[in-house]
Amino acid sequence: MNARQNPIQSYMAKNATAFPDKPFIESIDQEKSVTYGQFDRLTNQFAQLLKSRNVRPNERIVLLSGNSIEHLVVFLGVMKYGATICTINVDTNRLYLTEILAAVRARLVLFEQDLGIEGIAEGRYGEAMLLGEWHPGSSTGLFATLENLPATPVDPVNSDQDDVLIVYTSGTTARPKGSISIYRQLMINGESVADALGLGPDDRLLEFRSLNWLSAQGAAGLAPLFRGATLILTRKFSESRYFEWLKKYRATIGIGNPTCIAMLLNRPINIKASELPHLRFMTSSSAPLPLEHWKAFEEMYGVPVAQGYGATEALWIALSNEETRRLGSVGRPFPSQNLTIVDEEGRPLPAGTIGQVEVGGDPELRYRYQGYDGEVEMTAVGRMRPGDLGYLDADGYLFLTGRSRDLIIRGGVNISPVEVQNILLQVPGIAEAAAIGVPDRIYGEEVVAYVACKAGAHLTQEGVLEQCQGKLPPAKLPKQILFKDELPKSDRGKIDRKLLAEEWQREHSVA
């Protein structure tokens, strides 16, 4: 990708010519769709709006909205023009929203009507505009303005080294960070995602995860566009309707995560793969998928599951499809990520040896965050460690074993919570499990586990521990089993171990 060449613009024009009347996005909640021809026209009009305001490369456009066709017009339209799009999940970052907006210093803030943030419209954090809705001939907000603009293409203003995307992490339990990506990095990654999924023009992806998160942006925003596929979009997961959507909308790939898979396991739907003839496979990412859940889901429904792995700073790192998947693995890392497993000193480790995940395919790439003082903070150059532990097998498949910061260190022995959790999930009747480290006077830390039982199951601490003995060495065996109706989750469906550790601290006196 050379200066002033923009793959987003190229793909939109190509698809508008090849598939002018083919749906690019079908919105379940909005009960409408937009074709590739219409989407190309809308994003051209949006680019004309940015040009009329003389928006320059690296200037930020903030988007505050949920999943919708309008969201993706702005998201991809900013990239097509060559400026920087900044997505913020309002629900999870509301506490820090004004701080974030002040730091970003946006040229334009586009916001959804029903998010309860109308005060933004006063223009304190940059020119503000209601996002509105697109209906040909009767649009509102931004889209009413676009109807009066020409739909001729605008030459992109960016180079491949300019900033394209700022994604803010969740602020539910910690101050959110705004990770910055450049055009070249994101475009290469989007191509890798499309290739790893094996996408083609006949594919139809069902996505419910927030388009404010990098994982959904890459798999549901960029990858379908790059291959002329169709995105089936909804605002949130529905346990009772998920399979109905897969069937009704003829989805070939169902995007998922460990939480949705666990919910579909715990409250089974009476359906089999034979009733979903179009479905190739389901994905799972955002958190490790317990192997027992993986096997049980495939046995229950007959639908293949393929895992993926990424980090907001590094984008997607590995992904697989129904042909390339391997049980327990997140797939082969993308060649562009040049992933290695290293020890604490950064020395590469042999296959099968657990160490820290390190990535970096571009020696000049700067990994950066948007600082709260308005300045950009650089955290690494060339290579970076997302904080995950894992190993590569002899065939190059990546297996994750936990987070380096989550390691429980008992008497000098490193214990991965994931290892303990996977054994607990083998106990009949356990639906969810989380292992944490708690203070101990003798060993420094001890292992404590929280579990949630399946409906109708009646388990005791003694019974659970008895079934774990022999599968875990004594040092890794939980010293306490605590039962909850449901384990707390983050906005992205991950079990929130930090909240569980805080709960333990509140309820147990520690000298």
Rosetta blueprint (number, residue, H / E / L):
1 M L
2 N L
3 A L
4 R L
5 Q L
6 N L
7 P H
8 I H
9 Q H
10 S H
11 Y H
12 M H
13 A H
14 K H
15 N H
16 A H
17 T H
18 A H
19 F L
20 P L
21 D L
22 K L
23 P E
24 F E
25 I E
26 E E
27 S E
28 I L
29 D L
30 Q L
31 E L
32 K E
33 S E
34 V E
35 T E
36 Y H
37 G H
38 Q H
39 F H
40 D H
41 R H
42 L H
43 T H
44 N H
45 Q H
46 F H
47 A H
48 Q H
49 L H
50 L H
51 K H
52 S H
53 R L
54 N L
55 V L
56 R L
57 P L
58 N L
59 E L
60 R E
61 I E
62 V E
63 L E
64 L E
65 S L
66 G L
67 N L
68 S L
69 I H
70 E H
71 H H
72 L H
73 V H
74 V H
75 F H
76 L H
77 G H
78 V H
79 M H
80 K H
81 Y H
82 G L
83 A L
84 T E
85 I E
86 C E
87 T E
88 I L
89 N L
90 V H
91 D H
92 T H
93 N H
94 R H
95 L H
96 Y H
97 L H
98 T H
99 E H
100 I H
101 L H
102 A H
103 A H
104 V H
105 R L
106 A L
107 R L
108 L E
109 V E
110 L E
111 F E
112 E L
113 Q H
114 D H
115 L H
116 G L
117 I L
118 E H
119 G H
120 I H
121 A H
122 E H
123 G L
124 R L
125 Y L
126 G L
127 E E
128 A E
129 M E
130 L E
131 L L
132 G L
133 E L
134 W L
135 H L
136 P L
137 G L
138 S L
139 S L
140 T L
141 G L
142 L H
143 F H
144 A H
145 T H
146 L H
147 E L
148 N L
149 L L
150 P L
151 A L
152 T L
153 P L
154 V L
155 D L
156 P L
157 V L
158 N L
159 S L
160 D L
161 Q L
162 D L
163 D E
164 V E
165 L E
166 I E
167 V E
168 Y E
169 T L
170 S L
171 G L
172 T L
173 T L
174 A L
175 R L
176 P L
177 K L
178 G E
179 S E
180 I E
181 S E
182 I E
183 Y H
184 R H
185 Q H
186 L H
187 M H
188 I H
189 N H
190 G H
191 E H
192 S H
193 V H
194 A H
195 D H
196 A H
197 L H
198 G L
199 L L
200 G L
201 P L
202 D L
203 D L
204 R E
205 L E
206 L E
207 E E
208 F L
209 R L
210 S L
211 L L
212 N L
213 W L
214 L H
215 S H
216 A H
217 Q H
218 G H
219 A H
220 A H
221 G H
222 L H
223 A H
224 P H
225 L H
226 F H
227 R H
228 G L
229 A L
230 T E
231 L E
232 I E
233 L E
234 T L
235 R L
236 K L
237 F L
238 S L
239 E L
240 S L
241 R L
242 Y H
243 F H
244 E H
245 W H
246 L H
247 K H
248 K H
249 Y L
250 R L
251 A L
252 T L
253 I E
254 G E
255 I L
256 G L
257 N L
258 P H
259 T H
260 C H
261 I H
262 A H
263 M H
264 L H
265 L H
266 N H
267 R L
268 P L
269 I L
270 N L
271 I L
272 K L
273 A H
274 S H
275 E H
276 L L
277 P L
278 H L
279 L L
280 R L
281 F E
282 M E
283 T E
284 S E
285 S L
286 S L
287 A L
288 P L
289 L L
290 P L
291 L H
292 E H
293 H H
294 W H
295 K H
296 A H
297 F H
298 E H
299 E H
300 M H
301 Y H
302 G L
303 V L
304 P L
305 V E
306 A E
307 Q E
308 G E
309 Y E
310 G E
311 A E
312 T L
313 E L
314 A L
315 L E
316 W E
317 I E
318 A E
319 L E
320 S L
321 N L
322 E L
323 E L
324 T L
325 R L
326 R L
327 L L
328 G L
329 S L
330 V L
331 G E
332 R L
333 P E
334 F L
335 P H
336 S H
337 Q H
338 N L
339 L L
340 T E
341 I E
342 V E
343 D L
344 E L
345 E L
346 G L
347 R L
348 P E
349 L L
350 P L
351 A L
352 G L
353 T L
354 I L
355 G E
356 Q E
357 V E
358 E E
359 V E
360 G L
361 G L
362 D L
363 P L
364 E L
365 L L
366 R E
367 Y E
368 R E
369 Y E
370 Q E
371 G L
372 Y L
373 D L
374 G L
375 E L
376 V E
377 E E
378 M E
379 T E
380 A E
381 V E
382 G L
383 R L
384 M E
385 R L
386 P L
387 G L
388 D E
389 L E
390 G E
391 Y E
392 L E
393 D L
394 A L
395 D L
396 G L
397 Y L
398 L E
399 F E
400 L E
401 T E
402 G E
403 R E
404 S H
405 R H
406 D H
407 L L
408 I E
409 I E
410 R E
411 G L
412 G L
413 V E
414 N E
415 I E
416 S L
417 P H
418 V H
419 E H
420 V H
421 Q H
422 N H
423 I H
424 L H
425 L L
426 Q L
427 V L
428 P L
429 G L
430 I E
431 A E
432 E E
433 A E
434 A E
435 A E
436 I E
437 G E
438 V E
439 P E
440 D E
441 R L
442 I L
443 Y L
444 G E
445 E E
446 E E
447 V E
448 V E
449 A E
450 Y E
451 V E
452 A E
453 C E
454 K L
455 A L
456 G L
457 A L
458 H L
459 L L
460 T L
461 Q H
462 E H
463 G H
464 V H
465 L H
466 E H
467 Q H
468 C H
469 Q E
470 G L
471 K L
472 L E
473 P L
474 P H
475 A H
476 K H
477 L L
478 P L
479 K L
480 Q E
481 I E
482 L E
483 F E
484 K L
485 D L
486 E L
487 L L
488 P L
489 K E
490 S L
491 D L
492 R L
493 G L
494 K L
495 I E
496 D L
497 R H
498 K H
499 L H
500 L H
501 A H
502 E H
503 E H
504 W H
505 Q H
506 R H
507 E H
508 H L
509 S L
510 V L
511 A L
